[in-house]
Amino acid sequence: MAKITRSISAKKSSVPSVPKKSAKKAAKSLPKPAAKKSPKIKPLKTKPWTPAEVHEAFSRFRKANPEPKGELEHLNPYTLLVAVVLSAQATDAGVNKATRALFEVADTPQKMLELGEEKLRDYIRTIGLYRNKAKNVIALSKKLIAEFGGEVPRTRAEIESLPGAGRKTANVVLNMAYGEHTMAVDTHVFRVANRTGLAPGNTPLEVELELERVVPAEFKPHAHHWLILHGRYTCLARKPRCEVCLINDLCRWPEKTV
């Protein structure tokens, strides 16, 4: 006897099918979920350093390195100014490599103008943003000749008026060229000041003003150099070398390894 099989038809869904194009339009019309706001990072609130602790920290820096020097190579205030302008978003080593040959042929504003922007670019093309920096160096050289007799001015406001020069540039030049007790706050100084609790602040200017307030006058000529070198070689951004830190017992950072 032959086996009879019956085909069972699938039940149709009660939900009507929607064309693909219509589905895409409907999806676009739906409200998007609100984007999550990332939490604002604030400087860690810790117990402020006492004047005695600040004095002790800088006494140790001075004992280890009595005459700290900036690592940007230069011949005079003008070449220092140019080097600092070129160092924005670049390493000192990279700037030095480019400027050694440059400063042999252009160590004054007039010589830089005679060199010209195109040839200047050839000297500094290994430095980041070299095209824009070349324009700034030529422009600041023209302004130095036109308004300052070819000399680098001695006030912060005048230096900041030069193309490519900001507050940090002015502070570096005033300190290194003219011996002013300024605090140049770069990424290293900003990190060390906040991480250790020495001079916390939300901005470089806040850190600068706090350093000016807490650092004793006897240490101010070299203070920012000690902090830069400490941040560059010891208090590293990703993995601080707490085990060799001169001030690890004074540091307020809760994650220090010693």
N, C-alpha and C positions, 0 to 999 in steps of 0.2 A: 504494500500500500504506500503510495507516494506521500512524503511529508509535505504538508502545506505550510509555507511561511508567509506571514503577513508583514508588510512594510509599515512601520509606525512613523508617521510624519511628525517632525519636530514641532512642538507648540511654538507659535509665533509670540514674540514678546509683545506685551501690551504697551510698551513705551515706543512711540513712533521714532523711526530713524531720522537723524539730523544730518544733512549734507555737511561734508568736511569744511567747506568755505564758511557756512553759517556758524559752525562750531567755533572756528577760529575767531570770527567777529564777536561772538558771544563772550569768548574768553578774554578778548581785549577790553570789552566793556566792563568787566568785573573790576571792582576797586582793588588796587594793589595794597598788600600789607605794608604798614608803616615801617620805614627803615629804622633799625636799632641804632641808637646813638652810642658811639664809643665813649666810655667814661673819661672824664678830663683828668689827666695826670698832674698831680700837684707835688711840689717839693715835700719830702717827708718832714713831718713836724717832730722835732726832737728837742731835747734840752740844749739850750744855747751853750756854746763854748764860753768858758770864763776867760777873762783877760790873761790870766796866768797860763791857761792851756794854749791860747793863741801864741803867746810869747814863747812858750816851750816848743811848739811845733816849728815856728820859723827859726828858732835858735838851732834846732836840729838840721833844718835845711841849710842854714848858713855854715854850720860846722862841716857838713858833708860836701858842700859846694860853695865856697866863699864868694866866688865871682862868676855867677852863672851868665852865660851869653846866649843871645838869640841865635837860632840856627840858620837864619837867612843871611847869606853872604852879601856884603855891600861894601862900597868904597867911601861913601859920603852920604849926607842926608838925602840927596836926590836919588841915588841908587837904592837907598833903603826904602824910600817912598815907593819907587817903582817895583821893587821886590815884593813889598807888602801888598800892593795892588794886584800883582800877578799871582800872589799866593792864595787868593780867594778860591775855595773849592779845589785846592791843589796842595800837594805836599811840599814842604820846604826843600826836601832833597830834589824833587822834580824841578822846582823853580831854580835852585842853585845850578843844576846841570845846564839849564838854558841860559841863565844870565852870566855865567862866567865868560863866555865868548861875547855876549852882547855888551857887557860893561867895558870890555877892552876897546870897543869902538864908539860907545855912546854912554859916557858917564856924566853928562851935563844935559840940561834941557835943549840947548842949542844943537849939540851934536845929535841928539835924538831926532830933532826935526830934520836935520840934514840927512840922517839915515832914511827917514821916511817910513810911512805906515806899511808899505808893501814889503820892504826889506826887514822891518821889525817883525812882521808876521813869520818870516822865514826862521828867525832866531828862536821864537817862542812857540812854534807850532806844536811842540810836544806837550804844552801846558793846556789844560782844559779851558774852553771858552776863549781861545787865543785870539780869534778875530775881534771880538768885542773888547778884549783887554788891550789889544794893540791900538784900537781907536781911542780908548781912555788914556793910554800913556801918551799918545801924540797930543790929545786935547789938553791934558793936564800940563804937559810941557809948554804948550802955547800960552796957557794961562799963567804959569809961573813967570814966563818972560814978560808978558804984557802987564801983569798986575803986581808982581812981587820981585821984580828985578832979577829974575832967574834963580832966586833963592827959595828954599822951602820955608814957608812961614812958621812962626813959633806959637801960634794959638790954635786951639782945637777947632774953633769955628772956621778959621781961614783954611785949614787943611781939609776939613769936611766939605768945603766949597769946591774942591778940586774934583774933576771927573773920576769916578771909580774909587774915591776915598770916602770911607764912612767913619764912624766913631772909633771902631777898633783900630783902623789904620792910623787915625790921628793919635790915639793913645800909644801905639807902638812907636811911632816916629818921635813923639814928644819925649817918651821915656828913653829910647835908645840913642837918639841923636842929640837931644838937648837936656837929658838928665832930669826931666820932670817926674814927679811921683805919681804917675798915672797907672791905672789898672786896665790893661787890655784883656778883655774877656773873650777868648775863643772857645771852641767846643771842649777843649781839655780843661780849661779853667772853670767853665760852667759846670762840667761834670764833677770835678773834684770838690768845688765849693758846695754843690748840692748833696753829693753822695756822703761826704764826711760830716755835713752839717755846719761847716765852718762859716759859710756865708750863703744861706739858701735864698733862692729867688726864682720867680717864674720866667724872667727875661734876663738877657745878658746885662742890661742896664741896671736891673735890680741887684744882680750879683755884684756888679762893679761898685755901686754905691755902698753896698754892705761891706765889701772888702775895704773900701776907703775908710769906713767907719771903724772896723774892728782891728785892722792891721796896724801895729805900732809904727810910728814914723821911722824908726831906725831900720826897719825892714822894707819899707815901701820902694826904695830904688830898685830892688831885685825881686820883690814879692811875686809879680806876675810871671817872671821867668821860672822861679822855683815851682810854681803851680803848674805851668805849662809842661815843664820837664817831668814833673811827678805824674801828670795825667798821661803823658806820651809814653813813659817807660815803666811806670809802676801801677798807677790806678787806671788800668786799661778799661775800655768800654765794655767788652764782652767778658773778659776773665781777669779781674783785678789780681795783682800779685801781692795779696795781703801778707803773705809769709815773709816778704822782704821790705814791707812798707815801714818807713821811718816813724810814722805817726799812727800805727795801727791801734795802739792803746788809747789814743785820743779820739779816734774816728768814731762817729755815731752810727755808721751804716750797720743795720741789723743783720745783713747777710755776709758780713766779712768772715773769712775762713779761719781767723785766729783770734 
